[in-house]
Amino acid sequence: MYGENVRPNTPTPSTPALGTLLVDTSRADRVGEFRGVAGPYWSLRPVGGGAEWKVEPRHVRPAVLIEQLRARTARLNARSRGEVL
């Protein structure tokens, strides 16, 4: 039959290593650390801790260097203000 063995045009992203910084494009480009796979979703959490959230892998891309730097700087600033450990 037509299209029976055709692969979809969107490739399935490979699972990143734990702790990899990723950008969730479905949430205003929120940066998070990859924490694992939960069914069809990937679990991310804010850099340095906080509540995890789930996102479809198609809405995730690797964080570029400047995004990684901003996320880590925000974490260090929050720690210096005593907001996080």
N, C-alpha and C positions, 0 to 999 in steps of 0.2 A: 504494500500500500504506500501511497505517497507520504513522505515525511516520517515513515515509521522508525527509521534508524538515524534520523538526522539529529545532530547535537544542537542545543540552543546556541544562539549567537553570543550570549553573555557567559563568559567563562566563570567557573566556580573558583573563588579566591582560595589559595592554600592557607592553611591554618598557621598563623604567626607564632613565634616563640612567646612564652609567658613573659609578661612585663614589657612587651613591645608597645611603643606609643603609637596610637592610631587616632584618626579623626573620624568622628561620627557625623557624617554630612546631613543626617536627618534631624540633628539637634543643633543647628546653627554652628556647625564645625567645632563641636565640643571635643576636646582632647582627652583621651583616657588610656589607661594601661590595659592590655589584653590579659584577661584572667582565666579564660577557658571557653569551652563550648557547652552550651545548654540547649540540647535539641537542635532546632534549626537556627538558633541565635548564637551570637558571640557575647560573652560577658565582658564589660569594660568597667573600670572604676576610675575616679579622679586620681590624678597623679598624687602620690603620697597618702592615699587612703580616702575613705568615704564610702557612701552607698553605691553599690554596683548597679549598672543598668544593662539591659539587653538590647541588642541591635541586630538587624539582619546584615549578614556579611556584605550584601550588595551596597549597603550604605556606609561602608568603611573603606578608608584609604590610609596608607602609611602617613604619619606626620612628617612634614619636611623639617629641616633643621631649625628654622626660626620658630616653628610651632612647638617643637620640643623644648627649646630654650625658654619660650614664654611660659609654658606649663611648669617647668621646673623652677623658674624664677618666682612665679606666683606661689608655689608651694613653700619655697624658702622664705618669702616675705610673710606669709601667713604664720609660719613657724616662729619667726622673729617677733611677731605681734602676740604670740601665745595662743593663737587660734587652733593650732594643731600640734601634736607632739612630734 
